[in-house]
């Protein structure tokens, strides 16, 4: 077959290219630019090579916030994924309950992030907030603005409240796509409820769950607004996750070079973890 | 051994899915439920299996009332239109799964799985997972799961419907052999008359939640008790025309074609059903009654040709062996076999076979 040569086709690519350039490539390259130089303003730059990268990689402050970040992400995944599946399993499969449940479930997802933070801040205030006041009335010494454990507890509770719905909705979609014949076949075999869950439902939900875990990992690893509004990273630096620490460094201390280096490292960690996770899941997929 | 449905009825809300049904299936028989989609085949099977309860009526198995008994206690197996296997199990574990739950020893399991796998040509792929197999092999695995335990009742719900043509033909030929020498009742649901004819046994024709006719497959085919039953058991659909009988002379109401009949019924108007393969484009055997037609559509299906034509105000379908190409609007002669005409009275009940 003869292909006609028509270079005009490039014109169709240009808009996309320009768009991507403005929203991704140019900002990213600016950060790369900062990461290798020192500046004192007035557009004066001095070449620093990999100094900022070395500094960040060796800095205890970075290690601490990275550690907090992994711990937080780990805990919320550990709670949200099983909880989401459990809720999806108990949701009605037909009738008026379905739309009611779906709408109620998606409510937290529709609330803007800073509103979630503000809501929980007021909700958890020890003197006037419903949660904080009730806990104290019940005899717990609860104060999320001063006690590290309470701050973590509140942040995790807020994230679970905000995001478990996403796992529920994805799992529910996965469950609904299993044909009824599978359940009948299991019933004929006399399989137990647990066997149905592990042998049919979980394997059938695998793809959807991969997406859920991946999305929840990325989102929670980049969490900023909600804890910023809720605790502001405190008490001390107890809930200063990577992004909060990064903003402090970039805008609070105006250390543009190290902050830029840190953003790049941050970016590569997210990329790396997602890639490793995805390849592992997909390799499993091929095997089975 | 027998399975008996007594006045079984199934309603969901205000909809009646199965009208009061009586049916007795005997031991060592293949019973085909033939009917279009939504005729009630699947509902009927689920009631037979105990997966679903009838709204009223009883199910008796071996002279024991099993209505409402749980399916696990009934020793049934079922094969579905979709290929239902445990996704994470190997073929071996899938086939062995019904045995494991009943606590058969591992040696015996091994031997029985091996035997049934050989029967279904799965011996080479026992270590594979279902999604590594072709559709045909997946369905073979599902069949093997159904056959590995000595079920009293094996239900197959359109097991070949999701397979492509070649695989369907292949498995269809093997099926009757699989059920030979088994001490069980087989129920097989299908939408295809040709499948019923190939499997033999008994056939029940269903329409809109009612069993229209039940009997030996060939009897049901040759002596449909009503026009509905004949239509269910005819693919492509049967040609229906109104006729007038006077003495031993019959003629179509819409044209002047006449033929003699040996039927001993009183004179009057009747309906005649003519299966498409009893109208051919050439004279052959007893196909001698000439009818003129104007071609509407001509299509080739395998090594047969379907010609839709008009005569009078009616559309007709003919099915001839061989491959012909006719143009739309062509005038042609076709030939009918009057011996195979099926006569129905005004109430669409069979009068007699001509």
Interface residues (C-beta under 8 A of the other chain):
Chain A: X179 X181 X182 X184 X185 X187 X188 X189 X190 X191 X199 X200 X203 X204 X288
Chain B: X46 X49 X51 X71 X72 X76 X77 X78 X80 X81 X82 X84 X86 X87 X88 X89 X97 X98 X101 X102 X129 X131
